Amino acid sequence: MDAKRVLILGVGNLLLADEGVGVHALRALRACALPAGVELVDAGTNALDFLDEMLAAERIVIVDALRADGSPGTIYRVSPDELSADPDRPLSVHQVGVLEALGMARQLGARAEVTIIGVEPETIDWGMELSPAIAARLAQVLDALRAEVAR
């Protein structure tokens, strides 16, 4: 695949309702027409497994649940540096894993531009379905991801 590709990583745990929003979004995005060079990867809860893909990407877009005390369904666009620099930063169950994986990729030579699309969860509890509030916003999450690809 072209070195100028865009890697979209869907992060989340499908067993914890809205915590799985990144994976749900990625699965829905598979049904959309995307430009050549866009790779969709279900990273689940371990982004470290995808270091090779990160090293080959020019741009990386991560979609995940992100707690920032907003209303459920709020969509955030942030950089890893913004998350790392703020001691009161928004929290994701996977934040440490994602930031660690990105840090490792950078140490190995990755120079990809990285954007995180975060979605404020309503429910993080046992369940394989998104809460109604998050399910209602899934189309807007897909729009945000397509906008990142088009940038």
N, C-alpha and C positions, 0 to 999 in steps of 0.2 A: 504494500500500500504506500502511497505517496507520503514523503516525509513531512509534507505540509498538512497533515491530517489533523482533524479535531477529534479528541477523545472525550466522550461523555460518559462519566462514571456515575451510575445510580447506586447510592449507598443507603443501606438501611436493613432493618430486621423485620421481615415480613410477619413474624409472630407477634409483634408488638404494635398492632394497629398503625397509627400515624407515623411511628418510627420507621415504617417501611415505605414512606412516601417516595423516596428516591428510586427504589426498585419499581414501585407501581408506575411512576412517571416514565422510567426507562422503557418498561414494557409497553406502555401506551404510545411512546414515541416510535417504537418499532413499526407501528401501523401508518406512520406519517412519511411522506416523501421528503427525503433529505438529500442534500447535495453529495456528490462523490467525495470521498475522503473523510466522511464522518463515521466514526466507529462507536458503537454503543456497547458498553460493558457493564454487566450486573456485578458490582463489586461486593454486594452483600454487606457483611460486617468486617471485611478484611481487605482494605485497599492495598496492603503490602503485597498481596498476591499479583498485583498488576504493575509492578515496577517496569517490566520490559515495555509494556504499552505506553507508560508515562514517558519513558526515555525516547520513544519514537515519535511522540506527539509534538506538534508545534503549539497547539492550544489544548488546554484541559478544562472541561466544565464539569463540576461536581454538583450533583443534586442530592440533597439530604434534608432531614428534619433539623431545624435550628431553633433553639429556644432563645428568645430575645425579649421576652415579656410583652410581645405584641398580641394582637387579636389572632385567634386561630385562623390559619389560612393566609396570614400575611406572608408575602414573598419578599425575600431579601436578596440582594446582589452584593457580595462582599469578596474581598481578596483574602488569601491566607494571611498576608501581612496584617490586614485589619483585625483579623481574629487573634493573631498572636500578640499584637501590640497593645490591645486593650485588656487590662487586668479584670475588668468587669464584663468581658466579652460574652457574646451569646454562647450558649452551650449546645453541643450535639453529643449524643451518646458516642458517636464515632469520631468526634473532633480530634482527639489525641491520635487515633489511628490514621486518620486522613492527613493531618499535619505532619505526623511522623513519616508517612509514606512519601509525601511531597518533599520533605527535607532529605530523605534518603535518595530520592530521584535526583534532586539538585546536587547532592554530593557525588553522585555517579555521572553527572554531566548534563542532566536535563535542563533545558532553558525555556520550557514551555510557559506561555502566559496562562495563569490559572484564575478561574472565576468560580466562585461557589454560589449556587442558587439554593438558598435555604428556605424552608417552609415552616412557619410556626405551627407546631402540632397542637391538636386539641386533646387527644387521648393517647397516652403511651401506657398501654395495659394489654393483657393477653387478648389477641384477636387478629385475624388475618385480613380484615377489611378496614379500609380507611373510614374515619368518622365522617358523618354527613358534611360537616363544615369543610373538611379537607377534600373530600370527593368532589364537592361543588366547585372547588378552586383548581382542580387538576387541569382543566383546559387552559387556565391562565399560566400554570406552571409550564405546560408544554409550549405556550406562546413565548415565555421567558427563555426557554431553552432554544427554541428556533431563532429567537432574536440574537442570542449569543452566537449561534452558528453563523448567522448572516453578518455579524460584525466583521 
